[in-house]
């Protein structure tokens, strides 16, 4: 299906009905932004995406392919992962991504990857950390050092997480990039370790990088808003333990990450990537209840603090996200009501003790 099969742009799609199936959704998620196009127009080598097989990687890689095609660029997009999930590699190749199966923790396999001046680093482990802490630290903290050594002369955009921040008062609007970090739990600590490794190589060896502190990416098959919508639709109580959150359309998060290739620096350029609103879980659930025609029930009470970040700097760089919070809610309500596909991967955003 070509882009012409849809309304033609995210803006036009937002004015019409949302995506009706996964094919249309994947096409919409991978639409390049002007900032992503501008960054990839300056590409002087192939693009390597490490850890491409997660929830966000396939649509990011496809977005890069679509952008390079639009720019008539000769460069390739390489997608690197273990590809343990059936079908992911085949789908990426169908979209024009050159896939490479690789255990990134294996030095010899890492050394055999294509050279590149531009790398997007998406590898990481979150769920399953409890009881398997050594592997989480290995993937989130040791692996970045191997990658920095392998691609020391490249620009690296490295995905991190807003979990490196402490829980903060909801009324404060979320931490800025310059605020102190105080991660809760081993997963978040290992993510801070990842950032410190990139920071070390940047300051010690001149590695140019950008760090993406993301929370939370959303599309119709997974995300904080989907968790809430599915609870409301199933008439299950919506937990209020984490009473507020930040969310951003996955396509906007990926577009900003690609655009950050233009901002890689030594020391690292750090950016909070999320939507501009502090989203009330209670109010979102009530709004979804109205859209879905369901009575909403709650469990627990809102705490005065939540895991948040402040995306003012991202808004200055890239403007307001192309897909608004209201549009996401409408699309997700329609998707859930029509029994749309789900990844069945809850975010567990309500977790307050950092145990995943």
C-alpha positions in Angstrom: 0.0 0.0 0.0 1.4 3.4 -0.9 1.0 6.6 1.1 -1.5 7.8 -1.5 -3.9 5.0 -0.3 -4.2 6.9 3.0 -5.3 10.5 3.4 -1.8 11.6 2.3 -0.4 13.0 5.5 -0.7 12.7 9.3 -2.5 16.1 9.3 -5.1 14.9 6.8 -5.5 11.6 8.5 -6.1 13.3 11.8 -9.0 15.2 10.2 -10.5 12.0 8.9 -11.0 8.6 10.6 -8.0 6.9 12.1 -6.2 3.9 10.7 -8.5 1.0 10.1 -6.0 -1.8 10.2 -2.4 -2.6 11.0 -1.2 -1.9 7.4 -2.6 1.6 7.6 -1.3 2.1 11.1 2.2 1.0 10.2 2.2 3.4 7.3 1.1 6.3 9.4 3.6 5.5 12.2 6.5 5.6 9.7 5.7 8.9 8.0 8.8 11.1 8.1 8.6 14.5 9.6 10.3 17.6 8.0 13.0 17.5 10.7 13.7 13.8 10.1 14.0 14.4 6.4 16.3 17.4 7.0 18.6 15.3 9.2 18.7 12.3 6.8 19.3 14.6 3.8 22.8 15.2 5.3 23.6 11.5 5.8 27.1 10.7 4.5 26.9 6.9 5.1 24.5 4.1 5.6 22.4 4.3 8.7 22.7 1.5 11.3 19.9 0.9 13.8 21.0 -1.3 16.7 18.2 -3.2 18.6 15.7 -2.7 15.8 13.3 -5.4 16.7 11.6 -3.9 19.7 8.2 -2.1 19.8 9.5 1.1 18.2 12.4 0.0 16.1 10.6 -1.4 13.0 8.6 1.8 12.4 11.7 4.0 13.0 13.7 2.0 10.5 10.8 2.1 8.0 10.6 5.9 8.5 14.2 6.2 7.7 13.8 4.1 4.5 10.9 6.2 3.4 12.8 9.4 4.1 15.8 8.2 2.1 13.6 7.1 -0.8 11.9 10.5 -0.8 15.3 12.2 -0.8 16.6 9.9 -3.6 19.5 9.0 -1.3 21.8 6.0 -2.2 22.2 5.1 1.5 20.8 2.0 3.1 19.2 1.4 6.5 20.6 -1.6 8.3 18.4 -3.0 11.1 20.4 -5.1 13.6 18.9 -7.4 16.3 18.7 -11.0 17.4 15.3 -11.3 15.8 13.9 -13.8 18.3 10.3 -12.6 17.5 8.9 -14.5 14.4 8.1 -12.4 11.4 9.9 -9.2 12.4 12.9 -9.7 10.1 10.7 -10.5 7.2 8.5 -7.5 7.7 11.5 -5.2 7.9 13.0 -6.6 4.7 9.6 -6.1 3.0 9.8 -2.5 4.0 13.3 -2.0 2.5 15.4 -2.4 5.6 18.6 -4.5 5.3 18.5 -6.8 8.3 21.4 -8.4 10.1 21.0 -11.0 12.8 23.5 -10.3 15.5 24.1 -10.9 19.2 25.4 -7.4 20.1 27.1 -8.7 23.2 29.3 -10.9 21.1 32.4 -8.8 20.3 33.2 -10.7 17.1 29.6 -10.3 15.7 29.6 -6.6 16.7 32.9 -6.1 14.9 31.5 -7.6 11.7 28.7 -5.1 11.4 28.8 -2.5 8.6 30.8 0.7 9.3 28.7 3.8 9.6 28.9 7.5 10.6 25.3 7.5 11.9 23.9 5.0 14.4 20.7 4.9 16.3 21.0 2.8 19.5 17.7 1.2 20.6 18.9 -1.9 22.5 17.7 -2.4 26.0 16.0 -4.6 28.6 13.2 -3.6 31.0 10.7 -6.3 31.7 12.0 -9.4 33.3 14.6 -7.4 35.3 13.5 -8.8 38.6 15.3 -12.1 39.1 17.5 -11.5 36.1 19.3 -8.3 37.1 22.6 -9.4 35.7 21.3 -9.5 32.2 19.6 -6.2 32.5 22.9 -4.6 33.6 24.7 -6.4 30.9 22.4 -5.2 28.1 21.7 -1.7 29.5 25.2 -0.7 30.8 27.9 -3.1 29.5 26.7 -3.3 25.9 26.7 0.5 25.3 30.5 0.4 26.1 31.0 -2.2 23.4 29.0 -0.1 20.9 30.8 3.1 21.8 34.2 1.3 21.1 32.9 -0.1 17.8 31.3 3.1 16.5 33.6 5.6 18.3 33.8 7.9 15.2 30.1 7.9 14.4 27.2 10.0 15.6 25.1 7.9 18.0 21.5 8.7 19.0 20.9 6.6 22.1 17.5 5.8 23.5 17.2 6.2 27.2 14.2 6.6 29.4 12.5 9.1 31.7 12.9 6.5 34.5 16.3 8.0 35.2 14.4 10.8 37.0 12.9 10.5 40.5 9.2 10.7 41.2 8.4 14.4 41.3 5.4 16.5 42.4 2.7 16.3 39.7 2.1 20.1 40.0 5.7 20.9 39.1 5.5 19.9 35.5 8.2 17.3 35.3 12.0 17.5 35.4 14.1 19.3 32.9 17.1 17.7 31.3 19.4 19.6 33.6 17.7 18.4 36.8 19.3 15.9 39.2 18.8 12.2 38.3 17.7 9.8 41.0 16.5 6.5 39.4 14.2 4.2 41.4 14.9 0.5 41.1 17.5 -1.6 39.3 16.1 -1.2 35.8 16.2 2.6 36.1 19.7 2.5 37.7 21.0 0.4 34.8 19.5 3.0 32.4 21.4 5.7 34.2 24.5 3.5 33.8 23.8 3.4 30.0 23.8 7.2 29.9 27.0 7.5 32.0 28.8 5.1 29.6 27.8 7.3 26.6 28.8 10.4 28.6 32.2 8.8 29.5 33.0 8.0 25.9 31.8 11.4 24.7 33.9 13.3 27.3 36.9 11.1 27.2 37.1 10.2 23.5 35.0 12.8 21.7 32.1 10.5 20.8 29.3 12.6 19.4 26.0 11.5 20.7 22.5 12.5 21.7 20.5 10.9 24.5 16.7 10.4 24.2 14.9 10.4 27.6 11.6 8.9 26.4 8.3 8.4 28.2 5.9 7.1 27.0 5.5 6.3 23.3 2.0 5.4 22.3 0.3 3.8 19.3 -2.9 1.8 18.9 -1.5 -1.6 19.9 0.3 -0.6 23.0 1.1 2.2 25.4 -0.2 3.9 28.5 -3.4 5.1 26.8 -4.0 1.7 25.4 -3.6 0.1 28.8 -6.2 2.5 30.2 -8.6 2.1 27.2 -8.5 -1.7 27.4 -9.2 -1.6 31.2 -12.2 0.8 30.6 -13.5 -1.3 27.7 -13.3 -4.5 29.8 -15.0 -2.7 32.6 -12.0 -3.3 34.9 -11.0 -0.8 37.6 -8.4 1.7 36.4 -5.5 1.9 38.9 -4.6 5.4 40.1 -1.4 4.4 41.8 0.5 6.5 39.2 -2.0 9.3 38.8 -0.2 11.2 35.9 2.0 10.4 33.0 3.4 11.9 29.8 2.7 10.4 26.4 3.7 11.0 22.8 2.7 9.4 19.5 5.3 6.8 18.6 5.7 8.3 15.1 6.6 11.7 16.6 9.0 10.1 19.1 10.8 8.2 16.3 10.9 11.3 14.1 12.5 13.4 16.8 15.1 10.6 17.5 16.1 10.6 13.8 16.2 14.4 13.8 18.6 14.3 16.7 21.3 13.0 14.4 21.7 16.7 13.6 22.3 17.5 17.3 24.8 14.9 18.3 27.6 16.5 20.3 30.4 16.0 22.8 29.5 16.2 25.6 26.2 14.5 24.8 23.1 16.5 23.8 20.3 15.3 26.1 16.6 15.6 25.3 13.3 14.7 27.0 11.1 13.3 24.3 7.4 13.2 25.2 4.2 15.1 24.8 3.7 18.6 26.3 0.8 17.7 28.6 0.9 16.2 32.1 -1.8 13.6 31.5 -4.2 12.8 34.4 -5.0 9.1 34.4 -8.4 9.8 36.0 -9.4 12.3 33.3 -8.1 10.2 30.5 -10.1 7.2 31.7 -13.2 9.3 32.0 -12.7 10.7 28.5 -12.2 7.1 27.2 -15.3 6.0 29.1 -17.4 8.6 27.2 -15.9 7.5 23.9 -16.4 3.8 24.6 -19.8 4.2 26.2 -18.5 2.5 29.4 -18.9 3.4 33.1 -15.4 3.9 34.6 -14.3 2.4 37.9 -11.1 3.2 39.7 -8.9 1.6 42.3 -6.5 3.3 44.6 -5.8 7.0 45.0 -3.5 9.4 43.2 -0.2 10.1 44.9 1.1 13.6 44.9 4.2 12.5 42.9 4.6 10.7 39.5 7.2 9.7 37.0 7.2 12.7 34.6 9.5 14.8 32.4 9.3 18.2 30.8 9.5 18.4 27.0 9.8 22.1 26.7 13.2 21.8 25.0 11.9 19.3 22.5 9.0 21.6 21.7 11.4 24.5 21.1 13.4 22.3 18.6 10.6 20.4 16.9 7.3 22.1 17.7 4.1 20.5 18.9 3.8 16.8 18.1 2.0 16.1 14.9 -0.6 13.9 16.6 -2.3 15.5 19.6 -3.4 13.8 22.8 -7.0 14.2 21.9 -6.4 12.6 18.5 -4.6 9.7 20.1 -7.5 9.1 22.5 -10.0 9.2 19.6 -8.0 6.8 17.5 -7.3 4.4 20.4 -11.0 4.3 21.4 -12.1 3.5 17.9 -9.3 0.8 17.6 -10.2 -0.9 20.9 -14.0 -0.7 20.2 -13.4 -2.4 16.9 -11.3 -5.1 18.4 -8.1 -3.9 16.8 -4.9 -5.9 17.2 -2.9 -5.6 20.5 0.7 -6.4 21.3 -0.5 -7.7 24.7 2.5 -5.9 26.3 1.2 -3.8 29.2 3.5 -0.9 30.1 3.2 -1.3 33.9 3.5 2.5 34.0 1.7 2.4 37.3 4.7 0.8 39.0 6.1 3.1 41.6 8.9 1.0 43.2 10.9 0.5 40.0 10.4 -3.3 39.9 9.8 -4.7 36.4 
